Amino acid sequence: MYLNRLIDNELTKWKSETDCKPLLVRGARQVGKTQTIRNLGTQFTHFIEINFESDKKIHALFDGNLSASEISENISALYGKPIEKGRTLLFFDEIQACIPAIQALRFFYEQMPGLHLIAAGSLLEFALSEIPSFGVGRIRSVFMYPFSFDEFLIAVKEHKLLEMRQKSNPKNPLNEALHEKLLHYFRKFLIIGGMPEVVSNYVKTNDLSKCFLILNDLKNSYLDDFSKYKKIVPARRISDIFDSVVSQSGGKFVYSKAQSIDNQKQIKEALQLLILAGLVIPVTHTSANGLPLGAETNDKKQKMLLLDTGLFLNILNLDISELILNEDFTTINKGNLTEMFVGLELLKYALPYQKQSLYYWHREAKSSNAELDYVIAKNGKIIPIEVKSGKRGAMQSMNIFLESKDLEKGVRISGENFSAYDKIEVYPLYAVRNLV
């Protein structure tokens, strides 16, 4: 059973293009790239899937100086299916296992414009980092993440509830009963996360204990991957940094707190490998004096988010019964879980055609230390965001930021219903998409 994703709409638009560029679907392992592309393949007359990891003989087709048309002819003969523009979807899976195939993508656009060619792969970013240029202007990238909360609502067939939430805003709050129902789903989603296999299992069985078993399997597979990242950084070192990211969640990542490692160079390299793999997502400090927000950043001040809240809770090995039964967000907000959720949601609803960055703001002063969880740009304006797990909380940092930057509006994301007061607009935790 295929569960619909928001990116399906973008892929359908790409399908309708007569002069389409080869598409490179990028993202961490197990976020649903292959299943999404296979679903797209059902819209074509012919679908050819090539797995460069399991089918080693196919590598030989990319040796030498063969043209795109010759490669296509050979693939057509080997798989017994025609390759026709507009009628065939050619899918190169695990393309990182064949560097010449990555390099050949640009030639398909130059020599066979209009052919629908799509590629994906696990640990693809490592291969791309070793290729100086793999087709600037000739290949389009699309970035994928685990399920968003909206996709989860669609998966559990709460279309009307989603529609009602989409119509709401700070001036037009939801009915309280609907608000409570959405908070119920939000709490479930926070616990299981958005990994496709976990969401699919929940939809089929409604069994949270099975979801946690799958999360444990996923965690172990990610840990096993560390040995594939880079030979000069031992897997044990990468694992230590991964554990340190989890333990330091919610605050600035401090290199000196990384367990059993005293080599800062190795710490930085291991952390960058985890970021490259998509398992860890940095949130970088910005001065936020103007746009773009990335113009005034400090890479020495970064927080680190894990790819998925479900994985995060599984790694912490928390009591599942406590998470299921507890209605109070503040008691299950381990490692600033709600802050992590909001950051991930901001990425999931952004335009998928470029790698998005997350920013936060922090002012260290003896008399007025202040920090905002996120700062985003919307419609040419800077929007500061403060995340609260409950329904209460002071807004000193927000007020300091608004005054120092001379801004008119700030956003609070919390367990409250939509509302507004003074300069603050309130969005519920389940409604990040309404904001962006």
C-alpha positions as CSV (number, residue, x, y, z in Angstrom):
1,M,0.0,0.0,0.0
2,Y,1.5,3.3,-1.1
3,L,0.9,6.3,1.2
4,N,0.8,9.6,-0.6
5,R,3.5,12.2,-0.1
6,L,3.5,15.9,-0.7
7,I,6.4,15.5,-3.1
8,D,4.1,13.4,-5.4
9,N,2.7,16.7,-6.8
10,E,6.1,18.0,-7.7
11,L,7.0,14.7,-9.5
12,T,3.7,14.9,-11.4
13,K,4.6,18.4,-12.6
14,W,8.0,17.1,-13.7
15,K,6.3,14.3,-15.6
16,S,4.3,16.8,-17.6
17,E,7.3,18.7,-18.8
18,T,8.3,18.1,-22.4
19,D,11.9,19.2,-21.9
20,C,12.5,17.8,-18.5
21,K,15.9,17.6,-16.8
22,P,17.1,14.3,-15.2
23,L,15.9,14.3,-11.6
24,L,18.1,13.5,-8.7
25,V,16.0,12.6,-5.5
26,R,18.2,13.2,-2.5
27,G,17.7,12.5,1.2
28,A,18.7,10.2,4.0
29,R,18.3,6.4,3.8
30,Q,14.8,5.0,4.4
31,V,12.9,8.3,3.9
32,G,10.8,6.7,1.0
33,K,12.7,7.7,-2.1
34,T,12.4,4.4,-3.9
35,Q,8.8,3.8,-3.1
36,T,7.8,7.3,-4.2
37,I,9.6,6.9,-7.6
38,R,8.0,3.5,-8.1
39,N,4.6,5.0,-7.5
40,L,5.5,7.7,-10.2
41,G,6.4,4.8,-12.5
42,T,2.8,3.6,-12.5
43,Q,1.9,6.8,-14.4
44,F,4.1,5.8,-17.4
45,T,3.5,3.2,-20.1
46,H,6.9,1.7,-19.4
47,F,9.0,1.7,-16.2
48,I,12.6,0.4,-16.0
49,E,14.2,0.2,-12.6
50,I,18.0,-0.4,-12.5
51,N,19.7,-1.0,-9.1
52,F,23.4,-0.4,-9.4
53,E,24.1,-2.0,-6.0
54,S,22.4,-5.4,-6.7
55,D,23.0,-5.6,-10.5
56,K,26.7,-5.1,-10.9
57,K,26.7,-6.1,-14.6
58,I,24.9,-2.9,-15.5
59,H,28.0,-0.9,-14.6
60,A,29.7,-2.1,-17.8
61,L,27.1,-0.1,-19.8
62,F,28.7,3.1,-18.5
63,D,32.3,2.3,-19.3
64,G,34.1,4.3,-22.0
65,N,32.7,7.1,-24.0
66,L,29.3,5.8,-24.9
67,S,26.6,8.3,-25.8
68,A,23.3,8.6,-23.9
69,S,21.4,7.1,-26.9
70,E,23.8,4.0,-26.9
71,I,23.4,3.5,-23.2
72,S,19.6,3.7,-23.6
73,E,19.7,1.2,-26.5
74,N,21.7,-1.2,-24.4
75,I,19.4,-0.8,-21.4
76,S,16.4,-1.4,-23.6
77,A,17.9,-4.6,-25.0
78,L,19.0,-5.8,-21.6
79,Y,15.6,-5.3,-19.9
80,G,13.4,-6.0,-22.9
81,K,11.4,-2.7,-22.6
82,P,11.3,0.3,-25.0
83,I,12.8,3.6,-23.9
84,E,10.5,6.3,-25.4
85,K,10.3,10.0,-24.6
86,G,7.1,10.8,-22.7
87,R,6.2,7.1,-22.3
88,T,9.1,5.6,-20.3
89,L,10.4,6.3,-16.9
90,L,14.0,5.3,-16.4
91,F,14.9,4.9,-12.8
92,F,18.6,4.6,-11.6
93,D,18.5,3.4,-8.0
94,E,21.5,3.2,-5.7
95,I,23.3,5.3,-8.3
96,Q,26.1,6.1,-5.8
97,A,27.4,2.6,-6.5
98,C,28.3,3.7,-10.0
99,I,30.0,7.1,-10.3
100,P,30.1,7.0,-14.2
101,A,26.3,6.7,-14.1
102,I,26.1,9.9,-12.0
103,Q,28.4,11.6,-14.4
104,A,26.4,10.4,-17.4
105,L,23.2,12.1,-16.2
106,R,24.1,15.4,-17.7
107,F,24.6,13.8,-21.1
108,F,21.1,12.4,-21.1
109,Y,19.7,16.0,-20.9
110,E,22.1,17.3,-23.6
111,Q,21.6,14.4,-26.0
112,M,18.1,13.1,-25.2
113,P,16.1,16.0,-23.9
114,G,12.6,15.0,-22.9
115,L,13.5,11.6,-21.6
116,H,12.2,11.0,-18.1
117,L,15.2,9.9,-16.1
118,I,15.2,9.9,-12.3
119,A,18.0,8.7,-10.0
120,A,18.3,8.2,-6.3
121,G,20.5,6.4,-3.8
122,S,21.3,5.8,-0.2
123,L,24.4,7.6,1.0
124,L,24.3,9.5,-2.3
125,E,25.7,12.7,-0.8
126,F,29.0,11.0,-0.2
127,A,29.4,10.2,-3.9
128,L,28.3,13.7,-4.9
129,S,30.9,15.3,-2.6
130,E,33.7,13.5,-4.5
131,I,32.5,14.7,-7.9
132,P,33.7,18.3,-8.6
133,S,30.8,19.0,-11.0
134,F,28.1,16.5,-11.9
135,G,25.9,18.6,-14.2
136,V,25.3,22.2,-13.1
137,G,22.2,23.4,-14.8
138,R,21.5,20.1,-16.5
139,I,20.2,18.1,-13.5
140,R,17.5,19.0,-11.1
141,S,17.7,17.9,-7.4
142,V,14.7,17.2,-5.2
143,F,15.2,16.8,-1.5
144,M,13.1,14.3,0.6
145,Y,12.6,13.9,4.3
146,P,10.5,11.6,6.4
147,F,6.7,12.1,6.6
148,S,5.5,15.5,7.7
149,F,2.6,15.8,10.2
150,D,0.3,16.7,7.3
151,E,1.3,13.6,5.4
152,F,0.6,11.6,8.5
153,L,-2.9,13.0,8.7
154,I,-3.5,12.0,5.1
155,A,-2.1,8.5,5.8
156,V,-4.6,8.0,8.6
157,K,-7.4,9.4,6.4
158,E,-8.1,12.5,8.4
159,H,-8.5,14.6,5.2
160,K,-11.4,16.7,6.6
161,L,-9.6,17.4,9.8
162,L,-6.6,18.6,7.8
163,E,-8.8,20.7,5.6
164,M,-10.3,22.4,8.7
165,R,-6.9,23.1,10.1
166,Q,-5.7,24.6,6.8
167,K,-8.5,27.1,6.9
168,S,-7.6,28.3,10.4
169,N,-5.3,31.1,11.4
170,P,-4.6,33.3,14.5
171,K,-7.7,35.4,13.7
172,N,-9.9,32.3,13.0
173,P,-9.1,29.6,15.5
174,L,-10.2,26.0,15.4
175,N,-13.2,24.6,17.2
176,E,-11.8,23.4,20.6
177,A,-12.9,19.8,20.0
178,L,-11.0,19.8,16.7
179,H,-8.0,21.4,18.4
180,E,-7.9,18.6,21.0
181,K,-8.2,15.9,18.3
182,L,-5.3,17.4,16.4
183,L,-3.2,17.5,19.6
184,H,-4.0,13.8,20.1
185,Y,-2.7,13.0,16.6
186,F,0.3,15.3,17.1
187,R,1.3,13.5,20.3
188,K,1.1,10.1,18.4
189,F,3.2,11.5,15.6
190,L,5.8,12.9,17.9
191,I,6.2,9.4,19.4
192,I,6.3,7.3,16.2
193,G,8.0,9.9,14.0
194,G,7.8,10.1,10.2
195,M,9.9,7.2,8.9
196,P,7.8,5.7,6.1
197,E,8.0,2.1,7.3
198,V,6.9,3.1,10.8
199,V,4.0,5.2,9.5
200,S,2.9,2.4,7.2
201,N,3.0,-0.1,10.0
202,Y,1.0,2.2,12.3
203,V,-1.7,2.8,9.5
204,K,-2.0,-1.0,9.0
205,T,-1.9,-2.2,12.7
206,N,-2.4,0.8,15.0
207,D,0.2,-1.0,17.2
208,L,2.7,1.4,18.7
209,S,4.8,-1.4,20.2
210,K,5.5,-2.7,16.7
211,C,6.4,0.8,15.6
212,F,9.0,1.0,18.3
213,L,10.4,-2.4,17.1
214,I,10.8,-1.1,13.6
215,L,12.4,2.1,14.9
216,N,14.9,0.0,16.7
217,D,15.7,-1.9,13.5
218,L,16.1,1.4,11.7
219,K,18.4,2.7,14.4
220,N,20.6,-0.4,14.1
221,S,20.8,-0.2,10.3
222,Y,21.9,3.5,10.6
223,L,24.6,2.5,13.1
224,D,25.7,-0.3,10.8
225,D,26.1,2.3,8.0
226,F,28.8,4.2,9.9
227,S,31.4,1.9,8.6
228,K,30.5,2.9,5.0
229,Y,30.9,6.6,5.6
230,K,34.6,7.2,5.3
231,K,37.5,5.0,6.0
232,I,39.7,7.6,7.6
233,V,37.1,8.2,10.4
234,P,36.6,5.0,12.4
235,A,32.9,3.9,12.8
236,R,33.4,4.0,16.6
237,R,34.2,7.7,16.4
238,I,31.2,8.4,14.3
239,S,29.0,6.5,16.7
240,D,30.4,8.5,19.7
241,I,29.5,11.8,17.9
242,F,26.1,10.5,17.0
243,D,25.5,9.7,20.7
244,S,26.8,13.1,21.7
245,V,24.4,14.8,19.3
246,V,21.5,13.0,21.0
247,S,22.7,13.8,24.5
248,Q,23.2,17.5,23.6
249,S,19.9,17.9,21.8
250,G,18.2,21.2,22.6
251,G,21.3,23.2,23.2
252,K,24.4,24.5,21.4
253,F,26.6,21.5,20.3
254,V,29.8,21.6,22.4
255,Y,32.7,19.7,20.9
256,S,34.4,19.1,24.2
257,K,31.4,17.2,25.5
258,A,31.8,14.5,22.8
259,Q,32.5,11.3,24.6
260,S,35.9,9.5,24.4
261,I,37.3,11.8,21.7
262,D,39.9,14.4,22.3
263,N,40.8,15.1,18.7
264,Q,38.6,18.1,17.6
265,K,39.5,17.6,14.0
266,Q,38.0,14.1,14.1
267,I,35.0,15.3,16.0
268,K,34.3,17.9,13.3
269,E,34.8,15.4,10.5
270,A,32.6,12.8,12.0
271,L,29.9,15.4,12.6
272,Q,30.1,16.6,9.0
273,L,29.7,13.0,7.8
274,L,26.5,12.6,9.9
275,I,25.2,15.8,8.4
276,L,26.2,14.7,4.9
277,A,24.3,11.4,5.5
278,G,21.2,13.4,6.5
279,L,21.0,11.9,9.9
280,V,21.9,15.1,11.7
281,I,20.6,18.6,10.7
282,P,22.4,21.7,11.9
283,V,20.6,24.9,13.1
284,T,23.1,27.7,12.8
285,H,23.2,31.0,14.7
286,T,22.3,34.1,12.7
287,S,22.6,37.7,13.7
288,A,19.3,38.3,11.8
289,N,20.1,41.9,11.0
290,G,18.7,41.5,7.5
291,L,18.1,39.1,4.6
292,P,19.4,36.6,3.6
293,L,19.6,35.1,7.0
294,G,22.7,33.1,6.0
295,A,24.7,36.3,5.4
296,E,25.5,36.7,9.1
297,T,26.0,33.3,10.6
298,N,28.4,31.9,13.1
299,D,29.2,28.2,12.4
300,K,30.8,27.9,15.8
301,K,27.3,28.3,17.3
302,Q,25.2,25.4,16.1
303,K,22.4,23.2,17.5
304,M,22.0,19.7,16.1
305,L,18.7,18.0,15.3
306,L,18.2,14.3,14.6
307,L,16.4,13.4,11.4
308,D,13.3,12.0,13.2
309,T,11.6,12.4,16.5
310,G,10.6,8.7,16.7
311,L,14.3,7.7,16.2
312,F,15.3,10.2,18.8
313,L,13.0,8.8,21.4
314,N,14.0,5.2,20.5
315,I,17.7,6.1,21.0
316,L,16.8,7.6,24.4
317,N,15.1,4.3,25.3
318,L,12.2,6.0,27.0
319,D,9.3,4.2,28.5
320,I,6.7,3.9,25.7
321,S,3.8,3.5,28.1
322,E,4.7,6.9,29.7
323,L,4.8,8.6,26.3
324,I,1.5,7.1,25.2
325,L,-0.5,7.8,28.4
326,N,0.9,11.2,29.3
327,E,-1.2,14.1,28.1
328,D,1.2,16.7,29.3
329,F,3.8,17.8,26.6
330,T,6.1,19.3,29.1
331,T,6.9,16.0,30.7
332,I,7.6,14.1,27.5
333,N,9.6,17.0,26.0
334,K,12.9,15.2,26.4
335,G,15.8,17.0,24.7
336,N,13.4,19.7,23.6
337,L,11.5,17.3,21.4
338,T,8.9,19.8,20.3
339,E,11.6,22.2,19.2
340,M,13.1,19.4,17.2
341,F,9.7,18.6,15.6
342,V,9.1,22.3,14.6
343,G,12.6,22.5,12.9
344,L,12.0,19.3,11.0
345,E,8.5,20.5,9.9
346,L,10.0,23.8,8.6
347,L,12.3,21.8,6.3
348,K,9.6,19.4,5.2
349,Y,7.2,22.2,3.9
350,A,9.9,24.3,2.2
351,L,10.4,24.2,-1.5
352,P,12.2,20.9,-2.2
353,Y,14.4,22.0,-5.1
354,Q,17.3,23.2,-2.9
355,K,18.9,22.2,0.3
356,Q,17.3,24.3,3.1
357,S,19.0,25.7,6.1
358,L,17.7,26.3,9.6
359,Y,18.7,29.3,11.8
360,Y,18.3,30.4,15.4
361,W,19.2,33.6,17.3
362,H,21.0,33.9,20.6
363,R,22.3,37.0,22.4
364,E,24.6,36.4,25.3
365,A,24.6,39.3,27.8
366,K,25.0,39.5,31.6
367,S,21.8,41.4,32.0
368,S,19.7,40.1,29.1
369,N,20.6,36.7,27.8
370,A,18.1,35.8,25.1
371,E,17.5,33.0,22.6
372,L,14.9,32.3,19.9
373,D,14.4,28.7,18.6
374,Y,14.1,29.6,14.9
375,V,14.3,32.6,12.6
376,I,12.8,32.3,9.1
377,A,12.3,34.5,6.1
378,K,8.8,34.9,4.7
379,N,7.6,37.3,2.0
380,G,10.8,39.3,2.4
381,K,10.4,39.7,6.1
382,I,12.2,38.2,9.1
383,I,9.9,36.1,11.3
384,P,11.2,35.0,14.7
385,I,9.8,31.8,16.2
386,E,9.7,30.7,19.8
387,V,8.6,27.1,20.5
388,K,6.8,26.1,23.8
389,S,5.8,22.5,24.6
390,G,2.9,23.6,26.8
391,K,0.4,26.4,26.8
392,R,2.2,28.9,29.0
393,G,5.6,30.5,29.1
394,A,7.2,33.9,29.2
395,M,8.2,35.7,26.0
396,Q,11.2,37.8,27.2
397,S,13.5,36.6,24.4
398,M,10.9,37.3,21.8
399,N,10.3,40.8,23.1
400,I,14.0,41.6,23.2
401,F,14.4,40.4,19.6
402,L,11.4,42.4,18.3
403,E,12.6,45.5,20.0
404,S,16.3,45.2,19.0
405,K,15.4,44.4,15.4
406,D,12.5,46.9,15.2
407,L,10.1,44.2,13.9
408,E,6.4,44.2,14.0
409,K,5.5,40.5,14.6
410,G,6.7,37.4,16.2
411,V,5.4,33.8,16.2
412,R,4.8,31.5,19.1
413,I,4.3,27.8,18.3
414,S,2.8,25.9,21.3
415,G,0.1,23.6,22.6
416,E,-2.4,26.5,22.4
417,N,-5.1,27.0,19.8
418,F,-4.6,29.6,17.1
419,S,-4.7,33.1,18.7
420,A,-3.0,36.5,18.7
421,Y,-2.1,39.1,21.3
422,D,0.1,42.2,21.2
423,K,2.8,41.6,18.6
424,I,2.6,37.8,18.9
425,E,0.7,35.4,16.6
426,V,0.1,31.9,18.1
427,Y,0.2,28.8,15.9
428,P,-0.5,25.3,17.4
429,L,2.3,22.7,17.3
430,Y,0.4,20.8,14.7
431,A,0.1,23.8,12.3
432,V,3.6,24.6,11.2
433,R,2.5,24.4,7.6
434,N,0.0,27.1,8.2
435,L,2.8,29.4,9.1
436,V,5.2,28.6,6.2
